[in-house]
Amino acid sequence: MSATIESRSPQRPSDVVATVPDSDRRAVASAVASARAAGSAWAEGGAVARANALNEAAAIVAAAADELTTLIVREVGKPLGEAAGEVGRAVAILRYQAQAALDPDGETYPNAAAGTALLMARRRPRGVAGLITPWNFPIAIPLWKAAPALAYGNAVVLKPAPAASAVALRTAELLAPVLPEGLFTVVTGGAEAGTALVEEADVVSFTGSVAVGRAVALAAAGRGVPFQAEMGGQNASIVLPDANVEAAAAMIAGAAMGYAGQKCTATSRVIVVGDPAPFTGALVAAVEGLGAGDPADKGVVVGPVISEEARGRVVAAAGEAGAVATGGRAGSGDGWFAEPTVVTGVSPGDRIAREEVFGPITAVLPAAGADEAVAISNGVPYGLVTSVFTRDLDRALDLTARLDTGMVRVNQPTAGVDFHAPFGGEKDSSMGPREQGKHARELYTSTRTITIAPAGG
């Protein structure tokens, strides 16, 4: 009997959501071969057919929204409201990329020589896209990778995180009626399956940890195939003295603790310029006011973390911090709950201020001025997103120019993604081209430059 893996509900670990194959190299190679065979006809079938198929896929996902929302809540512990929002985003992504399939597929250029020769560059698909995705956005991230890959004529083999296997498989089942057989395939499994996919695919897109992302990048580069790796974040919110304290605290609390802080864009650090005490008090009050508990209950914002190990990391990080303003302990109940935690008395060099915990915990750090705040924000290995809270437009423009992150949000939470805008970071947060929007074309297509001259010379 082949090896299997289980996906368990984090709020009720006794609930086995799915038992799936732990795919080996042979199974992955077979899936890639089937995808490659289906991909040729898909690419040659034309952009209109691809756009129509993606629009039909969007309608199918929209019709199954309640089912998918319930499954996301059950499998990964995402609160009900966020799970419903994620499904809605997945539908929007499919519709957006359906239209992207009809975008111009190249450009024309002036011919260097005299005459009527035509010089142009046209885009073409790369082949089979190998997608390795995390558990925290079990339908949105797979589809924000798969939808543009399919729109531009590629086939897709998806290897989801084991903890999100059920959602990935159900997504593939829903899309099957509108896509050619073998074009969109899910292979479940752990590290061996992911390694095999990187070794087989024609283009690779990965979202996950820094350590694994670097290994993926090295393996893909060694084969000479294009790759993209979206990895960790240690995101800061900078609160300037003129900020609306109550509004900033409410937004930061949600960004730090929503979905138990299990987002690469979650706020891990709050850098307060001036006396941090008034803001810290407002933040603690906002955090303590968030609904925590069973993610299936309406009004819950903070559900469980994904595993017992993840809960241990949160509690350990709180124990190492300077002072715990609220939280810091494991939650009650049978599930893997951790209390939403705010820590103070932290310096920029402390581990909690430099390393990603990926849980409901954030650290408050003081800064004497805006320059020091920028230095603290930039002084970590990551560079995904930073928020700035201020009413001073000049100061906002100044800081956005100096922050070393791929995304900067003013008077907005760090968490939140616009699917039609480029997504990605600097330093250890990202490698390769940006994801989403029109920028997705850079990864999933290559350019062929063509010159056509009259037959007469």
Rosetta blueprint (number, residue, H / E / L):
1 M L
2 S L
3 A L
4 T E
5 I E
6 E E
7 S E
8 R E
9 S E
10 P L
11 Q L
12 R E
13 P E
14 S E
15 D E
16 V E
17 V E
18 A E
19 T E
20 V E
21 P E
22 D L
23 S L
24 D L
25 R H
26 R H
27 A H
28 V H
29 A H
30 S H
31 A H
32 V H
33 A H
34 S H
35 A H
36 R H
37 A H
38 A H
39 G H
40 S H
41 A H
42 W H
43 A H
44 E H
45 G L
46 G L
47 A H
48 V H
49 A H
50 R H
51 A H
52 N H
53 A H
54 L H
55 N H
56 E H
57 A H
58 A H
59 A H
60 I H
61 V H
62 A H
63 A H
64 A L
65 A H
66 D H
67 E H
68 L H
69 T H
70 T H
71 L H
72 I H
73 V H
74 R H
75 E H
76 V H
77 G L
78 K L
79 P L
80 L H
81 G H
82 E H
83 A H
84 A H
85 G H
86 E H
87 V H
88 G H
89 R H
90 A H
91 V H
92 A H
93 I H
94 L H
95 R H
96 Y H
97 Q H
98 A H
99 Q H
100 A H
101 A L
102 L L
103 D L
104 P L
105 D L
106 G E
107 E E
108 T E
109 Y E
110 P L
111 N L
112 A L
113 A L
114 A L
115 G L
116 T L
117 A L
118 L E
119 L E
120 M E
121 A E
122 R E
123 R E
124 R E
125 P E
126 R L
127 G L
128 V E
129 A E
130 G E
131 L E
132 I E
133 T E
134 P L
135 W L
136 N L
137 F L
138 P L
139 I L
140 A H
141 I H
142 P H
143 L H
144 W H
145 K H
146 A H
147 A H
148 P H
149 A H
150 L H
151 A H
152 Y L
153 G L
154 N L
155 A E
156 V E
157 V E
158 L E
159 K E
160 P E
161 A L
162 P H
163 A H
164 A H
165 S H
166 A H
167 V H
168 A H
169 L H
170 R H
171 T H
172 A H
173 E H
174 L H
175 L H
176 A H
177 P H
178 V H
179 L L
180 P L
181 E L
182 G L
183 L L
184 F E
185 T E
186 V E
187 V L
188 T L
189 G L
190 G L
191 A H
192 E H
193 A H
194 G H
195 T H
196 A H
197 L H
198 V H
199 E H
200 E H
201 A L
202 D L
203 V E
204 V E
205 S E
206 F E
207 T E
208 G L
209 S L
210 V H
211 A H
212 V H
213 G H
214 R H
215 A H
216 V H
217 A H
218 L H
219 A H
220 A H
221 A H
222 G H
223 R H
224 G L
225 V L
226 P L
227 F E
228 Q E
229 A E
230 E E
231 M L
232 G L
233 G L
234 Q L
235 N E
236 A E
237 S E
238 I E
239 V E
240 L L
241 P L
242 D L
243 A L
244 N L
245 V H
246 E H
247 A H
248 A H
249 A H
250 A H
251 M H
252 I H
253 A H
254 G H
255 A H
256 A H
257 M H
258 G H
259 Y H
260 A H
261 G H
262 Q L
263 K L
264 C L
265 T L
266 A L
267 T E
268 S E
269 R E
270 V E
271 I E
272 V E
273 V E
274 G L
275 D L
276 P L
277 A H
278 P H
279 F H
280 T H
281 G H
282 A H
283 L H
284 V H
285 A H
286 A H
287 V H
288 E H
289 G L
290 L L
291 G L
292 A E
293 G L
294 D L
295 P L
296 A L
297 D L
298 K L
299 G L
300 V L
301 V L
302 V E
303 G L
304 P L
305 V L
306 I L
307 S L
308 E H
309 E H
310 A H
311 R H
312 G H
313 R H
314 V H
315 V H
316 A H
317 A H
318 A H
319 G H
320 E H
321 A L
322 G L
323 A E
324 V E
325 A E
326 T E
327 G L
328 G L
329 R L
330 A E
331 G L
332 S L
333 G L
334 D L
335 G L
336 W L
337 F L
338 A E
339 E L
340 P L
341 T E
342 V E
343 V E
344 T E
345 G L
346 V L
347 S L
348 P L
349 G L
350 D L
351 R H
352 I H
353 A H
354 R L
355 E L
356 E L
357 V L
358 F L
359 G L
360 P L
361 I E
362 T E
363 A E
364 V E
365 L E
366 P E
367 A E
368 A L
369 G L
370 A H
371 D H
372 E H
373 A H
374 V H
375 A H
376 I H
377 S H
378 N H
379 G L
380 V L
381 P L
382 Y E
383 G E
384 L L
385 V E
386 T E
387 S E
388 V E
389 F E
390 T L
391 R L
392 D L
393 L H
394 D H
395 R H
396 A H
397 L H
398 D H
399 L H
400 T H
401 A H
402 R H
403 L L
404 D L
405 T L
406 G L
407 M E
408 V E
409 R E
410 V E
411 N L
412 Q L
413 P L
414 T L
415 A L
416 G L
417 V L
418 D L
419 F L
420 H L
421 A L
422 P L
423 F E
424 G L
425 G L
426 E E
427 K E
428 D L
429 S L
430 S E
431 M E
432 G L
433 P L
434 R L
435 E E
436 Q L
437 G H
438 K H
439 H H
440 A H
441 R H
442 E H
443 L H
444 Y H
445 T E
446 S E
447 T E
448 R E
449 T E
450 I E
451 T E
452 I E
453 A L
454 P L
455 A L
456 G L
457 G L
